[in-house]
Amino acid sequence: QVQLVESGGGLVQAGGSLRLSCAASGITATFNSYSMGWFRQAPEKEREFVGHINWSGSTYYADSVKGRFTISRDIAKKTVYLQMNSLKAEDTAVYYCAAPRRLYYQGPYATPSVYEYWGQGTQVTVSS
């Protein structure tokens, strides 16, 4: 069973930066055969797509974070990162990483229902 654990959340002032990590365990295939997504959910709002890194390393981002957020991975550490710069108050949310069950997953990326495995989430609060 794949398990995902996020870390790195916290309180930051607007304009600041945070880096979230998502460590995977229970991986039975090579880590670079998995695609990973990041989502976020603010209070009383729907879970929202943030970005995705596919098995080949290509990245995709929501328009709201494009140019400010960057997804990367360390295959040896089985960890995916979400670097968040120029943070805004509206980025405040619980951030989740997720992975589809299917290896070499090709998309779609932005729909939560295609993801089988989810982390517990990490809170990011941006003060204005």
C-alpha positions as CSV (number, residue, x, y, z in Angstrom):
1,Q,0.0,0.0,0.0
2,V,1.4,3.4,-1.1
3,Q,1.6,5.9,1.7
4,L,2.2,9.6,1.3
5,V,3.3,12.0,4.0
6,E,3.4,15.7,3.5
7,S,5.5,18.1,5.6
8,G,6.8,21.6,5.5
9,G,3.7,23.6,6.0
10,G,3.5,26.6,8.4
11,L,2.8,30.3,8.8
12,V,4.4,32.7,6.4
13,Q,3.9,36.3,5.5
14,A,2.6,37.4,2.1
15,G,5.5,37.5,-0.4
16,G,7.3,34.7,1.4
17,S,8.2,31.2,0.5
18,L,7.7,27.7,1.7
19,R,8.8,24.3,0.4
20,L,6.5,21.3,1.0
21,S,7.7,17.7,0.8
22,C,5.7,14.6,0.1
23,A,7.5,11.4,1.0
24,A,6.3,8.1,-0.5
25,S,6.6,4.7,1.1
26,G,5.2,1.3,0.2
27,I,6.3,1.8,-3.4
28,T,6.6,-1.5,-5.2
29,A,7.7,-0.1,-8.6
30,T,10.4,2.4,-9.3
31,F,9.5,5.9,-8.0
32,N,9.8,7.5,-11.5
33,S,7.1,5.3,-12.8
34,Y,4.6,7.2,-10.6
35,S,3.0,10.5,-11.3
36,M,2.2,12.8,-8.3
37,G,-0.2,15.6,-7.9
38,W,-0.6,18.5,-5.5
39,F,-4.0,19.8,-4.4
40,R,-5.2,22.2,-1.8
41,Q,-8.4,22.9,0.1
42,A,-9.3,26.1,1.8
43,P,-12.1,26.1,4.4
44,E,-15.6,25.7,2.9
45,K,-14.1,25.3,-0.6
46,E,-13.7,22.5,-3.0
47,R,-10.4,20.7,-3.3
48,E,-8.4,22.5,-5.9
49,F,-5.7,21.3,-8.3
50,V,-2.3,23.0,-7.8
51,G,0.1,21.0,-10.0
52,H,1.4,17.7,-11.2
53,I,4.6,16.0,-12.1
54,N,4.2,13.0,-14.3
55,W,6.3,9.9,-14.4
56,S,8.7,11.4,-17.0
57,G,9.2,14.5,-15.0
58,S,7.0,16.9,-16.9
59,T,5.1,19.4,-14.8
60,Y,1.7,21.1,-15.1
61,Y,0.3,23.9,-13.0
62,A,-2.9,25.6,-12.3
63,D,-3.1,29.1,-13.7
64,S,-3.4,30.5,-10.2
65,V,0.1,29.3,-9.2
66,K,1.9,29.3,-12.5
67,G,5.2,31.2,-12.3
68,R,5.1,31.1,-8.5
69,F,5.1,27.4,-7.6
70,T,7.5,24.7,-8.8
71,I,7.2,20.9,-8.5
72,S,10.3,18.8,-8.4
73,R,11.2,15.3,-7.2
74,D,14.1,13.4,-5.8
75,I,13.8,9.8,-7.1
76,A,16.4,8.4,-4.7
77,K,14.5,9.8,-1.7
78,K,11.1,9.0,-3.2
79,T,10.0,12.5,-2.4
80,V,8.2,15.2,-4.4
81,Y,8.5,18.9,-3.5
82,L,6.3,21.9,-4.0
83,Q,8.3,25.1,-3.9
84,M,6.0,28.0,-3.2
85,N,7.2,31.6,-3.8
86,S,5.5,34.9,-3.7
87,L,2.8,33.5,-1.5
88,K,-0.5,35.3,-1.2
89,A,-3.2,35.2,1.4
90,E,-5.4,33.3,-1.0
91,D,-2.8,30.5,-1.1
92,T,-3.9,29.6,2.5
93,A,-5.2,26.1,2.6
94,V,-4.4,22.5,3.5
95,Y,-2.1,21.1,0.9
96,Y,-2.2,17.4,-0.2
97,C,-0.1,15.3,-2.4
98,A,-1.7,12.4,-4.2
99,A,-0.8,9.6,-6.6
100,P,-2.8,7.7,-9.2
101,R,-2.8,3.9,-8.8
102,R,-1.8,3.4,-12.5
103,L,1.9,3.5,-13.3
104,Y,3.1,5.7,-16.2
105,Y,-0.1,7.7,-15.8
106,Q,-0.8,10.0,-18.7
107,G,-3.6,12.2,-17.4
108,P,-6.0,13.9,-16.8
109,Y,-4.2,15.5,-13.9
110,A,-6.6,18.0,-12.4
111,T,-9.4,15.8,-11.2
112,P,-9.1,14.5,-7.7
113,S,-11.0,11.4,-8.4
114,V,-8.3,10.0,-10.6
115,Y,-5.9,9.8,-7.6
116,E,-6.0,6.7,-5.5
117,Y,-3.5,7.6,-2.8
118,W,-3.6,10.7,-0.6
119,G,-1.5,12.2,2.1
120,Q,-2.9,13.6,5.3
121,G,-2.3,17.2,4.3
122,T,-0.2,20.0,5.7
123,Q,-1.5,23.4,6.6
124,V,-0.2,26.5,4.9
125,T,-1.2,29.9,6.3
126,V,-0.2,33.1,4.6
127,S,-0.7,36.3,6.5
128,S,-1.4,39.5,4.7
